[in-house]
Amino acid sequence: MDFISLSLGGEHFHQGVYEQCLRAAQENIVVICAAGNSGSLHRFNVDFPANVASNIRVGSIDNDGQGSAFSSIGGGEIDIVSFGENVFSTWPNNSYDLATGTSMATPCVTALCALLVAYIRVLRIPFKMSEFTIRSLFKRLCFNSANEVKKGRGFFEVKEILNVPELLKFIINDM
């Protein structure tokens, strides 16, 4: 297992969840968490367990690529964003509905990370899985043209990355 996706959280610390997040990091399993929906630039508003240092924090953008007003960013502490507004999602009683929140963005980021790591393995690029490595990839692959704080490092265009395998090899070898 390479990733754990957590779309849960709140203001209250839980020792058991904290210990499991640390254990996952020690085993080079990357924990990707919804940052929360407190919606301000104030520091320390990223929800637990996203505020655990080893966890990847995910914020939300709207369909136009703008930072979502509700997305917690903790003064710029999120790592990456994805679409989190009006996302078509599964719902109780075998139905579907539109949902909004960083919990909608997080599984998308987790899936993109899994796709990226699978692609790296197919290309046989030497790669050590860890939250540090994933954050390093975000630094090199994410796009935030306006340097908007609400977007953290931004988001990455998977199609562009997959179309240029030599660039991906270069980036990873340069880390």
N, C-alpha and C positions, 0 to 999 in steps of 0.2 A: 504494500500500500504506500502510495506517495503523498496523498493529500487527504485531509479531513476538512469538510466544509461545515461551518457552524453558522446557521442563520438564527441565532438566538441571542439573548443578552438582556442586560439591564444594569441598574445602578449597583446591585448587590453582588459582592464577591462570594464565590463558592470554592472552598478549599479543594474539594474533589475534582472539580472541573479544572482548576488551576494546575493541580498536580498532573493531571492527564495531558494538559497542553505542554507542560515542561517535559514530560516523558516522551511525548510524540517528537518534540524538537530534538531530544537526545538521540532518538532513533532515526533522525533525518526524515521524519514525516512532517510535511508542511501543513500547518493549521491556518485555514483561510476563514476569516470571520467578518460578519456584517458589523460595520462601525457603529450603527445605531441611527436613530431618527430624531435626535435632539435639535438639530438644525441651527448651529451657531458657530462662530469662529472661536469661541472661548476654549481655552486649553482645558484638558481633562474632561471633555464631554463625550469622549469615545467610550462606548459601553463595554462592560466586562462580558465576554472574555477577549474582545478585540483589543483591549488595552494591555494585554499580556505582551511583554516586549518581543517575544519570539513569534508571535502570531502576525499574519498578514492582515491588514485592515482594509476593508472595501467600502468605498463610498458610492454614491449614486449620481448619475447624470440623467437628464431628460432625453427625449427622442431627438432633440436638436443638438445634443452634445454639451449642454450647459449644466453646471453643477446644480443638483436638486436643492431647493431651499431647506428641506427637512434633513438632509444628510449631515450626520455628525462628522466633524473633521478635526476636532481637538486642536485647533490652532495650526493646522497643516500637518497632522500626524497620520493621515491615511496614506496607503501605499499605492492604490490603484482604484479606478472607478469603472463601472459598467452601467448599462441601462437598468434603471430601477423604478421607472414610472410607467404605470399602465402596462404592466407585463402580463401576458396571458399565462395563467398558472392553473395547476390542478387545484381542486377545491373539494370539500366534503361531498359525500353522496355521489361519487363518480361524475362530478361536474367540473366545469372550468369557469374561471372568472378573471377579471383584471385586478391585479394587486400592485401596490406601490410600497417601496421601502428598500433599505439596504439589504434586507433579506431576499429581495428579488435579484439584486445585482451580484450577490456573493456566489450562488451556484454557477452563474455565467462565467465569472472569473475563474472558479475552480475548474470548470470544463475547459476553458481556454488554456489554463496552465497544464492540465493533463494532456491536451492535444499537443501543445508545444513540447513537453517532455517526451511524449511518444515519438514525435517527429525527430527530435534530437537523437533518440535511441535508434531509430530507423537509419539515420545518417551515420550512425556509429561514431558520434562525437563524444570523446571522453567528458564525463559530466558527473559531478558529485552533488546529489540531491541534498538541499538544506534550505532553510528559510533565507539564509544569507545569499545563496546562489540565485534563488527566485527573485529576491529584491534587486540583486545585481542585474539580472535580465530585465527587470522592469525599468531600471535606470537607463538601460541601453535601447530598449525596444518601445517604451511607452512614448506617447505623443501628447503634449499639453502646450500647444502653440501660444496660448495667451498667458501661460504661467499662472493660471487661475488656482488659487489656494484650495478651493473646493474640489479640485480634480486630482490632488496629490500629484503623483508622477504622470497621471493621465490614463490613457487606455492604449491598447495596442491593436493594430490592424492585422489580424491573423492571416488574412489572404495575402497581404504584402510580404509577411515573413515567410510563408510557405512557398511563395513564388521565387524566392532568392535564397536557396540553401547555402550558397557560398558565403553570403553575408552573415548568416546565422553561424556558420562554422567560424568565421573570422571573429565575430563578437564573443563567442564562447571561448575560443582560444586566447583572446585578449584579456579575459577576466582574471 
